[in-house]
Amino acid sequence: MLWLITKYLTTAAVVVLVSELAKRSDKLGGLVAALPLVTILTLIWLQIENQPESKIANHAWYTFWYVVPTLPMFLAFPLLLPRLGFWLTLLASVVITVICFGLFALAIRRFGIELIY
């Protein structure tokens, strides 16, 4: 139980760090948010918990493919925000991401990469 609490607190601290940095500097907050901190922590947690190397490698592999269709959201969000306000922009960004993910998953399926079961 102590291990689980440690994982939660460490992971939460990363999110708080990013939001605090973003308050002080747009560029620094964006840079740190763009780092794959959650993925790195996940890989560390999997290693410490003695997961097989194949599980750890698969996590990194699929994370790469899942990140690609999220990128358009980061372009759409700043363009939509002044027009729609925060909450509608956030909703639109989620919809854009879901659509991009579906189309991307269909496109790369042709190359033998299955993102949707």
PyMOL commands that set and color helices and strands:
alter all, ss='L'
color gray80, all
select helices_A, chain A and resi 2-24+26-34+37-48+53-84+86-109
alter helices_A, ss='H'
color red, helices_A
deselect
rebuild
show_as cartoon
